Amino acid sequence: MTLGSHQSALRKSVVHITPYSIIDATGPYGLDPCAANPRPWDCAKVNWTVRGLDREWPRDLFVYLNPPYDDPEPWIARLARHGHGIALLHARTETGWFEPIWQHASGILFLADRLKFYLPDGTEHRANSGAPPVLTAFGDEALARLQRCGIPGALVTGWNWRASVTKRKSARGGHNGQT
């Protein structure tokens, strides 16, 4: 399932392009390591459409990430290590792939409204994304961009992350079923 997908048995497209208004409000960007091809607009100066995880992400390029959602975790972990960019994701705060955000992000902007994504030909999807979106900031510049972007929502910073109860139990050797 991709970020912009709607729960439906009839998935016609897995390509969900970020609204240009998000790029305009938070950019400019130097690198989009998982750009759609084709796309109606560029999200960054450099747009990789293949092998984005296999390449070196130049430290001087500010990254925009709208990852493929069949397996977003390696993309998010990579951006967390890069430490210099913004990712657009679903607010699935309970998932394992969200943990690098809790551990390393400098801020999370919970958007006030659901987004409508775009298709490769530039037309807007008929339905919204199907879940609440967040923009996650990695690094000081990314946080500053979210602070000044003007996108409606709640910007959260300075949280105290703790592993989930399930993970804490498994780290201690599991739960034996006794209460």
C-alpha positions in Angstrom: 0.0 0.0 0.0 1.3 3.5 -0.8 1.0 6.7 1.1 -1.7 8.0 -1.2 -3.6 4.8 -1.5 -7.2 4.5 -0.5 -8.2 1.1 1.0 -9.8 -0.4 -2.0 -9.7 -3.8 -3.7 -9.4 -1.9 -7.1 -6.0 -0.2 -6.9 -5.5 1.3 -10.3 -2.3 3.2 -9.4 0.4 3.1 -6.8 1.9 6.4 -7.9 0.8 9.2 -5.7 2.6 12.4 -6.4 3.0 15.1 -3.7 0.8 18.2 -4.2 3.1 21.0 -5.6 1.8 23.2 -2.8 3.7 21.1 -0.2 6.9 21.3 -2.2 6.5 25.0 -2.7 5.8 25.7 1.0 8.7 23.6 2.3 11.3 23.7 -0.5 13.5 24.0 -2.4 15.0 20.6 -2.3 18.2 19.2 -3.7 17.4 15.5 -4.0 14.3 13.3 -4.4 15.7 9.8 -4.1 12.5 8.1 -5.1 10.9 10.4 -7.7 7.9 9.2 -9.7 8.5 8.6 -13.4 6.7 10.2 -15.2 5.7 13.1 -13.0 4.0 16.4 -13.7 6.6 18.4 -11.7 10.0 17.9 -10.1 10.1 17.8 -6.3 13.8 18.5 -6.2 16.7 19.7 -8.4 18.0 16.1 -8.7 15.3 13.4 -9.1 16.2 9.7 -9.0 13.6 7.3 -10.3 15.6 4.1 -9.7 18.0 2.7 -7.2 17.7 5.6 -4.7 18.6 3.4 -1.8 21.7 2.1 -3.6 23.2 5.5 -4.2 25.2 7.8 -2.0 23.0 10.7 -0.8 25.2 13.8 -1.0 25.4 15.5 2.4 25.0 18.9 0.8 21.6 18.1 -0.8 18.5 18.7 1.2 16.2 15.7 0.7 12.5 15.4 -0.1 11.1 11.9 0.6 7.7 10.6 -0.3 8.7 6.9 -0.1 7.1 3.9 -1.7 4.8 2.4 0.9 5.2 -1.3 0.1 8.3 -1.0 2.3 8.9 2.6 3.6 11.2 1.6 6.5 14.5 1.5 4.7 13.8 4.9 3.1 12.9 6.5 6.4 15.9 5.0 8.2 18.1 6.3 5.4 16.8 9.8 5.7 17.2 9.6 9.5 20.9 8.7 8.9 21.3 11.5 6.3 19.8 13.9 8.8 19.0 16.6 6.3 15.5 16.6 4.8 11.8 16.3 5.1 9.5 13.2 4.5 5.8 13.0 3.8 4.2 10.0 5.4 1.0 8.7 6.9 0.7 9.4 10.7 1.1 5.7 11.5 2.9 6.5 14.7 2.4 2.9 16.1 4.3 1.2 13.3 7.8 -0.1 13.3 8.7 2.0 10.3 7.8 5.1 12.3 10.4 4.4 15.0 13.3 6.1 13.2 11.1 9.2 13.2 10.5 9.0 17.0 14.2 8.4 17.5 15.8 10.9 15.2 13.4 13.5 13.8 13.6 17.1 14.9 9.9 17.8 14.4 6.7 16.3 13.1 4.0 18.4 11.5 0.6 16.7 11.8 -1.3 18.2 8.9 -4.8 19.6 9.7 -6.3 18.1 6.5 -5.9 15.0 4.5 -4.1 15.5 1.2 -5.2 14.7 -2.3 -2.3 13.4 -4.3 -1.7 13.7 -8.0 -1.3 11.2 -10.9 1.6 11.3 -13.3 -0.4 13.3 -15.8 -1.0 16.1 -13.2 -4.6 15.3 -12.5 -5.7 15.3 -8.9 -6.8 11.9 -7.4 -10.6 11.8 -6.9 -10.3 10.8 -3.2 -8.0 12.0 -0.4 -5.1 9.9 0.9 -7.2 7.8 3.2 -5.1 8.6 6.3 -3.8 11.7 8.2 -0.5 12.9 6.8 2.6 14.2 8.5 5.7 16.0 7.4 8.7 14.9 9.4 11.8 17.0 9.7 15.3 15.6 10.1 17.8 18.3 11.1 17.7 22.0 12.1 17.1 23.3 8.6 14.2 20.9 8.1 12.6 21.9 11.4 13.0 25.6 10.5 11.2 25.0 7.1 8.3 23.3 8.9 8.1 26.2 11.4 7.7 28.8 8.6 5.9 26.8 5.9 2.4 28.0 6.8 0.8 24.6 6.2 -2.1 24.2 8.7 -1.5 21.6 11.4 0.3 21.0 14.7 4.1 21.0 14.8 5.4 18.7 17.6 9.0 18.9 18.8 10.9 17.8 21.9 9.1 14.5 22.6 10.6 11.9 24.9 10.6 8.6 22.8 10.2 5.3 24.5 10.0 1.9 22.9 6.5 0.4 22.7 5.3 -1.8 25.5 5.5 -4.8 23.2 9.1 -4.1 22.3 10.1 -3.5 25.9 8.6 -6.9 26.9 10.4 -8.7 24.1 13.7 -7.0 25.0 13.2 -8.4 28.6 12.5 -11.9 27.3 8.9 -11.8 26.4 5.6 -12.0 28.2 4.9 -15.3 30.0 1.1 -14.9 30.0 0.8 -14.2 33.8 -0.7 -11.1 35.1 
